[in-house]
Amino acid sequence: MDKIRNLSKTTKSNAITYGIVIVAFLVMQGLIAAHAVSHSLIGLLVPICAYICMAISLNLVVGISGELSLGHAGFMSVGAFSGLVAVSFFKGIVGAGPLCLLIAIVIAGVFAAVAGVLIGLPVMRLRGDYLAIVTLAFGEIIKNLLNNLYVGLDDHGLHFSMKSAEALGMQGGKILIEGPKGAVGIPQLSSFLAGFILILFTLFVVLNLINSRTGRAIMAVRDNRIAAESVGINVTKYRLIAFVVSAALAGMAGALYAMNFSSIAPKKFDFNTSILILVFVVLGGMGNIRGGIIAAALLTVLPEQLRFIGDYRMLIYAIVLIVVMIVTNNAKIQSVLGEFKERFRRRGDDKAAQAADAVEGGAKHE
């Protein structure tokens, strides 16, 4: 009991975050085993996991680094399509199983990280609206490149073209990516367990980065750029680290997302997807990892669960967003919630102290 009470506030907060994810996973597994979950919700589990990873990774840039990125879906698309190519290539070597999915996710993360470095080197010297516009342009450039990308696989290996499927020059084989049509016949390797593991990995990377020396430097740059420069912090370097790590994690989430469907097209990763992920972050709280997780899960499920009311579902969805934003930004409501939280915290501390005294008194009596 004393060891738990002596843990730092950061350690306790991180443990609660991991605990929420683990408990949610176990509860969902129990509900699935009891057949208490609809097929539509089961089909949403992997996308929810992917969006949670996207929200956590974007929070590293928007909340922790303090920069506005509007092209996060671009990194997701890089990971998705590079992961698809990797699965098709390695499927005949290691088989279509968890190992193949793991290889695809790792390769997707590497390609997305490379894209993050290429775009981040010039972009991380910009700030504010300029950075937002350039990242928005990057997302659209990636989508248009994928709309003109053709990839095939035959006995001679991979073939690439930016013209047409005929320009691949393959003798037989299979077309993996066919321009605006995207990819079809994708092996559906993703699972809820794989998504849960990826969420834990994403949390581990982001939370450890935030609480490291590098993370403190990133937040110092966010809070006061001039003061950070005055003490010798390389502003561009630390902003680039946050950007590249975020891109790599987004690429991994993209691979997980793509491997959940039999077909996927580049138009899925457009500006609207980037804005949706940004909504998760803003609604959950800038820099609030736990809030982003909850917002991503709720806002992914809500539109699907409101399909029974037809055209009104998006109206209700918009009203919910507005109400939540008003509540989270209202000072009076926040002060009331803070008072309740403080009361519960004190009550919990009092109960813990009483339990410790009881244990100590029992030991002395013995």
N, C-alpha and C positions, 0 to 999 in steps of 0.2 A: 504493500500500500504506500509506504514512504517513497519507494522507488518511482512509482507512478506519479505521485504528487511532486516529486523533485524534477520531473522531466520538463524541459524547456517548453515555452508556449509554442514555438515553431514545430517541435517534435509532436506535441499533442495535436496540433492542427493538421499536420500531415497524416498522422495516424487516423484521425477522424475521416479525412478524405479517402484514404485507402479503405477504411472500414465501410464507408457508404457504398463504394463500388462493389466490394466483396459481398456485402449483405444483399444489395440489389441483385447481383448475379445469382446468389443462392436462392433468393425468393423467387426469381423468375424460373430457375430450374425446377423448383418445387411446384410452381404453378403449371409449368409445362408437363411435368410428370403426372400431375393430377388432372390434366386435360381441362384446366380452368382458364386457358388463354386461347383467344380466337386465332385462326390461321393467318388472318391479316396482320395481327400484332406480332406473331412469330416471324412473319416475313419481314417485319420492320426491325428486328433485333440487330442484324448485322449493319444496316444503314445507320441505326442509332449509335452503335459502337464507333462507326467511321466518323460520324458527325461529332461525337464527343471528342475523339482524337483531334479532329480539325479545330474544334473550339479551344481545346487546351493549347494546341500549337499556335493558333492565332493570338491567343491571350499573351503568349510570350512576347509577341511583337507589339500588339496594341496596348496591353495592360502593363506589362513589365518594362518593355523598352520605351513605350510612350510614342510609338510611330503608327500612323494610319496606313494600313495596307489594304488595297481594294482588289488585289489580284491573287488571293490565296487559292482560289479554285484552279488557277493555272498550274500551281505545284501539284495539286491533287490530280489533275489530268496527266501531267508528266509521269507521276507515279502509277496511275491507272494503266496507261498504255504501255509503259516500259515493263510493268509487271505482267501484262498479258503476253507480251513477246517472250519474256523470260519463262513463263509457264509453258508456252508452246515449245520452246527450245529444250527445256530440261525435263519435260514430261516423259519423253522417251528414254531418259537416262535414269532418273530417280523414281519414276512413276508419278501418277496423279494422286498425291497424298499430302499429308501435313508438311513433309520435308520440302516438297515442291512449292507449296504456298509460302513457307518460310523463306526459301531462296528468292521467290518473286518479290516478297515484301522488302527484303534486304536490298535487292537490286533496285527496286522502285525508290527506296530511300536514298540510295547513292545517286541515282540520276536526278532526283529532285534536289538533292544537296548541290550537285554540280550546277543545275539551273539557278539555284539560289546564289551561288558564288558569282556566276556570270552576270546576273542582274543586280546583285547586291554591291559589287565593286563600284560601279558608277552611281547607283541609286542611293547608297547609304551616305553619300556626301550631300544629299538633299534633305530638306525638312518640310514638315507641314503639308500644305496643299500640293506642292511640287512632287513630294514623295508619293502622295495618294494618286495623283494623275499618272505618274510613270508606272506604278504598280498596276493600275487599272489598264494602261496600255499593254503592259506585259501579259496580263491575262488574256486580252483579246488577240495579241500576236500569237500566243501559244495555241489558242483555239483555231485560228486561221491556218497555222502551220499543220495542225493535226487534220484539218479539213482537206488538206492537199497531200497528206502523207499516205503512201502505200507500202505495206510491208508484207513480204511473202516468205515462206519457208519450204525448201525442197531438200533433196539429197545433197545438194551442194552448199547448204547453209542458208543464212538469211539474205534477203534481197530488199533493197530500199529504192524508192522512187518518189519524186515530187510531181510526176506528170499523170500517170495512169497505171492501172493494173497491168496492162499489156506491156508497159515499159519496164516491168520487173524482169522480163526475159527468162521466166522460169520454165522448166520442163516438167509439167505436172505440179506436184506440191500443193500447198494450201495458202490462200491469201489470209493473213492475220489481221491486217488493218486496211480497210478499203475506203480511204478518203472520208468524205462526209457521212458515208454509211457506217463508219466506225468498225467495230469488231463484232463478229457473230460466232456462234458455236463455242462460247467461252466455257471451259470446265469450271463448274461451280464448286470451288474448293473452300470458300469462306464458311465459317461457322460462328455461332454465338460464343463458343469457347475461345476461338481464335481472336474474336473481337475483344473479349474480356481481357485476354493476355496482352493484346496490343494497347488497350487502355492503361493497364498497369505499367507497361513499359513506358508509355508516353508520360504518365504521371511521374514515374521514377526519374526520367531524364529531366523533365521540366522542373520538378520540385527540388531536385538536387542542384540543378543549375542556378535556380533562384537563390538558394541558401548557400551557394559557394562564393568564393571571392570574386569570380567572374560575374555572378549574378548581382552582387552588391555594386560592382562597377557599372553594370548596365543600368541599375536603378539610380545610381548617382548621376549618370549622364541624363537620364529621364528627368530627374528632379531639378538639376541645374547644370546645364552643359558647360557654361563658362567656369563655374567652380570646379567641375570635374577636370577640365583641361588645365586649370591652374595648379592642380596637384599631380599632374603628369599622366592622367588617364588618356589613353588613345581612344578618342570618341568613335572614330570610324571603325576601328577594330572590334570594339565591344558591341556596337550596333550590328556589325556584320555577323558576329557570332550568333546573336539572337535570331537574326534573319535566316541564316543558313540552317540552324538547328530546327527552327520552325518549318522551313521548307522541307527538310528531310522527313520530319514527322508527318507532314501533310502528304508527302508522296507515299509513305507507308499506308496511311489511311486510304489513299486513293486506290492502291492495289487491293486492299481488303474490300473496299466498296465494289470495285469492278468485278472481282471474282465471285460476287454474290448473284450476278445476273448472267443470262445466256447471251445477251448482246448489250452493247453500250456504244454511244455515239459522242463525238466531241462536243456537240451542242449542249450536252448535259452539264458541262463544266463552263458555263458562261458567267456573265456579270451577275446574274441573279443568284447563282450559287455562292459567289463571293459575298454578296450582300447578306444572304441568309446566314452564313457562318459568322459574319460580323454582328448580326442581330443576336446570335447566341451569346457572343462575348459581351455586348453592351447590356443585354437584358440580365445576364448573370452577374454583371458587375465587372468593371475594368480591373484586371489584375486579380479577380476572385476566381480561382481555379474551380473551387467547389460549385460556385454559382453557375459557371459556364457549363459544367457537366449536367446539372439539373435542368438548365434552360435548353440545352441541346436535346436532351431526352424528351422533355415535355413538348417542345415546339415541333419535334418530328412526329410525335404520336398524335398530337391534337388535331391537325387537319384530316388525318385518316379516320379518327374516331368521330368526326363531325360530318362524314359523308352522307349520313342518313337524312340530313336536313338540306341536301342539295346545294343550291346556289348561295345559301346564306352562311355556309360554313366559313368561307374566307372573310365575310363581314365579321362574324363572331371572333375569328382568329385575330383580325386587326384590332377589335375592341379589347381583347385580352392583352395584346401587346401594349396598347395605350394605357390601360389601367395599371399594368405592372410597372410601366415606366413612370407613371404619376406617383405610385406608391413608393417606389425605390428612390425617387428624387424629392419627395416631400419631407421637409425637415421635421415637422411635427410628428408625422407618422413614424419616422425613423427614431425620434427620441423616445416615443412610447415603446416601440419594439426593443430599443436598447435597454430601457428600464426593466422590461419583462425578462430580457436575456440576463441582465445583471442579477435580478432576483433569483432566477433559476440557478445561476452559477453559484451564488452565495449559499442557496439552499443545498446544492450538491456538495459544496465544500464543507458545510456544517455536518451533513450526513456522513461524509467521508471521515471527518475528524471524530465524530461520535463512534463510528465503527472502529477506527484505530484505537481510541481510548478503551473500547470494550475488549478488543483483542489484547491490549497491553495489560488491562486489569485482570483478564482471565489468566494470562501468563504468570502474573505475580501471585495470584491465588493458588495456582498449581505449585 
